[in-house]
Amino acid sequence: MSQNETAHYLVTYDIADPRRLSRLFRFMKKQGVPVQYSVFLVETSAVKIGSLMARIAKMIHAEADDVRAYRLPDNGWKVTLGASILPENVLPGGFLLTSQPSK
């Protein structure tokens, strides 16, 4: 994968202070789609996810907070249970998942 090729990332966080948590949540809503509490799906490049994490680093306290970004594999396996905010087999940007698990 090139540094500018788009991929899907999960950005997760655990923020100790309610004010920092609220600020980061508002920021992340502009960057991606919330899929669970404190978990966002972000469609971006490796270069831009690095920039995003650098911006987040300025918003948190490294000793008290934890923020992580995971690149999702292009053909990764996925199962969901319960209610979802996204329609089935649709990712941000209109991408369709090609395989659906049996129910």
N, C-alpha and C positions, 0 to 999 in steps of 0.2 A: 504494500500500500504506500502510495506517495504521501508526502507530508500535507499536500493540499487536497487529497481525495476525501470526499465526504464519507463519514461512518456514523454509527449510532453509539452513544456513550450513556451509561447510567452514572449520574452524579448523585451521591448520597451524602448526608451530613447529619451530625449530632452536635448541636450547638447548646452550650451551657446557659447562656444568658438570653432571656426572652426578647430583649430589644435586638440583639444581634441575630437571633433566630428569625424574627419578623423581617428585619432588613434583608437578610439573605434570601428568605422565601420570596419577597417582592422582586428581588433581583433575578432569581432563578425563573420566576414565571415569565420573564421577558426573554429568557434564553432557551427554554425548552418546555416540555409538557409534564406536569406532575402526574406520576403514576401511582404513588403512595405517599403517605406522610414522609417528608424529608427525602424523597427519591424522585429524580427528574430524568426524563429521557431527552437527550440533546442530540440533534443531528448537526454535525460540524466536522471540520478537518482536525488533524493532529496538531497543526499549528494553532488553530483557533482554540482548541480545548486547553492547550498550554497557556494561552493568553487569558482564557476564562478562569483557569485555576489561579493564575497570578493575581487577577482582580479580586477573586474570592479571598486569597491569602491576606489581602489588605483589609478585609472586612471582619476577619475572625481573630481570636486569640489562640495561638498555636498550642499553648499549654493547657487550655480548657476545652477546645473545640476539635472536632474531627471531620474532615471533608475528604471524600474519595471519588475518583472518576475511574470507571471501568469501560474499556472498549468492548462492545458486543461483537461476537463473530458474525460475519456476513450470513452464514447459513446455520446459525445457532438454533438450538432446541428451545422451545418455549411452551409452557403450560400455564394457564391462568385459571384460578378458581374464584368464584364470587363476582361481585359487581366490578366493572371497570369503567373508567371515564372515557376510554377510547372505544370506538366501534370495533367489533371483531375483525381481525386480520388487517387493520389499518394502523400505520405508523405516521408520525408527523411528516408533513411534506407529501402526503398522498401515497406513500409506498405501501404496497400490499405484501403481506406475508404469503409465501407460496404454499406452505403446508399448514394444515390445521390438525391438531390432535383430536382424536375421537372422543366423544363425550360419553 
